[in-house]
Amino acid sequence: MVSICKYKSPLGDILLAADEIGLTGLWFEGQNYFADTLPNEHIQQETEILTETKKWLDMYFAGEEPKFTPHLHPAGSEFRQTVWKILLQIPYGQTISYGAIARKMAEMKKISHMSAQAVGGAVGHNKISIIIPCHRVVGANGNLTGYAGGIDKKISLLELEHADMRNLFINSESLSDPGSRNLIHSPYFQAQRRSGLFRQDKYQVSYAHSVRSAVPPWS
């Protein structure tokens, strides 16, 4: 039986789900593919795994790198499971491109080429946000492409980890993401337009500036 509970984070409510083996889901409320693997039959109760996950999240949102990982049990194909295992190897506060993950997959499978687009599909369908850190995956040129929870949350998570964001940006094609629109209309990004920092339909995202005017502040 799958058990669920809610966790209140600085970025909004999070739904947690776990079975007897491990954590099966961690979704921001309203995100893409929200609770897509949650069975119809589930019970609202806090189990040992869910309590452990809450402790992990408490540490993470306090700005610490948790030294443990709850046992994970996400449902997915062998390909997706392999991609998610690679995501777990991305160090705290660092980023990697979809292409780099694809090359790593090709090396593991001893093949000449792996599609970065296929990798992107697996990353986008990650069932356990934050803990399996899909927010640390960016485009090869630094483009902050879509994040199931919203690009505003992706930026906030990277900022919390003090990631080097000097070369990261949001382009005009990403404005269909609601989180992008929230950021673009924030005072910080509007100031980029006025100051001339906006170039070639790119909004720079720098660790040297705060985007907290667009997202909830850290407690």
N, C-alpha and C positions, 0 to 999 in steps of 0.2 A: 504493500500500500504506500502511495506517495503522500507525504505530509507537506504542508505549506505554511508559511508565515510571512509577515511583512516586516521590512526593515526601513526605518526612516533615515535617509541620508541627506546630506546638505544639497544634493542634486535632485531630490525628490524620492518618492516611495519606490522601494525595490521589492519585488516578489521573489521569495526563495522557495525552492522545492527540493525534496530529498526522498530517496527510498531507503531501504534497509542497507544498501551498499554504500551510497554516497550522495553528494549533491548532484541533482539532475538539472537544475535550472536556477539562473539568477538574471532577472529581467528588470529593467527600468519600466515603471508603469507607462503604458502607451507606446512603447518602442515598437519598431518593426519586428515581426515574427513573435510578438508578445505571447509567452506561455504556449508556444506552438506544439510543444511535446508534452504538455501537462494533460494527463488522462482525465476523463470525465469523472471517474471515481477517485477522489482524494479527500484527505481529512485535514482540517485546520488545527494543527497542534505543533508545538515546538519539540523537536527531537534533539538528541545529542549532537547530531551532525549539523542541524540548523543553528543550535546554540554556538557551536564552534565557528560556524560561518559568520555569525553576528560578531563574535569576538574578533575575527579576522578583519571584518569591515570596520569595526571600531578603531582598530589600530591603523588601518589604511587611511581612513578619513581624518585621523589625527595627525597625518603626515609622516607616519612611520612605515617602514618596509616590513611587513609581517614575516616572521622567521619560520612559519609553518604554513602548510596548505591543507585545507580540509580535504577529506577523501572525495574525489570527483567521480561521477558516473553519468556523463552526458550521453544521450542517444544520438547515434549518427553513423554514417557509412565508414568503412575502413579508411577511405581517402580523407574524409573530414576529421576522423579521429587522429590521423597522422598529422594533419595540419595543426590541430589544436595542441598536440604534444609539442610541436615546434614553437607555438606561441608561448607555451609555458616556460620555454628556455630563454625568452627575451628578457634581458636584465631590467630591473626596476629603473625607470627614468631614462631608458634608451628607446630608440625607434628602429624599425627595419622596414624595408620595402617589400611589396608583394613579389616583385621579381626575385629578390634575394631568397625569399621563402621557396619560390618555385625552383630556383637553382639548387637549393638544399634538398628539396624533394627529389629532383632528378638524380643527384648524387646518391641519395639513399636507395633509390630504385634502380640505380645503374642504367639510366637511360639518358639519351642526348638532350632531351628537352622536356620541360613541364610548363604548361600554360599558366601564366600569372593570373589570367582571368578565372581559371578554375580554382586557383588558390583563393582569389578574392571571393568567390562564391562560398567557399568553406569558411572563410574568415567572417563573412557577413552573417552566416547562419550559426555562429557560435552561441551555444545555449547558456554559457556561464560567463556573463560579462564581468569585467574587472579582474576576477581571479584568473581566468584564462584571458590574458591581456590583449584582446584584439584592438584596443584603442592605441596600442603602440605600433600599429602597422600603418604605413603611409605610402603615398605614391613615390615612384622612383625619383621624381624631380622635387619632392617635398610637398606635393599637393595633399592636403587633408581631405581625402575622399570620404565617401559616406560611412557613417557609423550608425548601427541600428538604434542606438539610444539618442542620436542627434549629435551633430558636429559640435554644438556648444558644450555638450558633456565630454566629448572626446578632448577638446581643448582644456577643459577644466581638470580632467584626470591627468593629462600630461603636465599641466601647470603645477598641480599638487605634487607630482613626482619631481619637480624642478628639471624637467627634460629641456635640452637645448632646442629651442624652437625658432632660432634666428632664421633658418632657411625654410620654414614651413609656411604655407599660405593656403587660402581658400580662393578658388577661382570662380568666375561668374557661372560656370556650368553647375556648380554645387548649390546654387541658391534655391533649388527646388526643395532642399532639405529644410524643414522648419527651424531646426537649430541654427542653420546658417543664416536664415533670414533674421532671427532674433539678434545674432551677433552683428550682422551688417548694419542693422538699424540702431545699434548701441552707440553711445557717445564716442567710445574708443575708435570704432571703425569709421564713423563719420569724420572724426578728426583726421584720419588718414587721407580722406578725400581732400579736405581743406589744406592739408600740409603738403600734398603732392607725393605722399608715400605710395599712393595707389597707382600701380603701373600695369598695363597690359591685362586688365581685368583680374588682377591679383590683389587680394588683401593679405598683407603680411601679418603673421602671428608671431610675436616676439616674446620670449621669456622676460625681457626687460620691461615690458608693459603689462598692466593688469587688464584682464577682461572681466573682472568681477562686477563691473557695472551691468553686465549682460546676464550673469548667472548668480545664483545665491552665494553669499559669502561663506567662507569656511568658518566653522564655529571654533 
